[in-house]
Amino acid sequence: MTAKPGIRAFALALAFVVTTISVTWAADQTITLELGAGSAVVLERPYKTVLIGDPDVVDVQTLSERSALLKPLNPGATNLVFIDEAGIAIANFRILVCSAAAI
């Protein structure tokens, strides 16, 4: 049995809205890091994947299903998007890495 086109379109639109709401909700969160000093981040829900906008700025090490260690690599800015098992963005952080003298 196949789903009717209208039902499939509705499900796709609903999935898009949920993903957009998740990303928008977390988009205001900014984390400022100093070179040489990592920081842990704890999420409200478990994540499966982390997307790193610029891997030359920050590295991410998984600590648990809900936490990660952020390791600043070079001065700059990037985004981290945490994705859950269903493929939904559950958190989006803007990361700013500064040299020790800049903070």
Summary of the structure (lengths in Angstrom):
residues: 103
radius of gyration: 16.6
end to end distance: 60.2
largest distance: 63.6
contacts: 272
relative contact order: 0.25
helix: 24%
strand: 45%
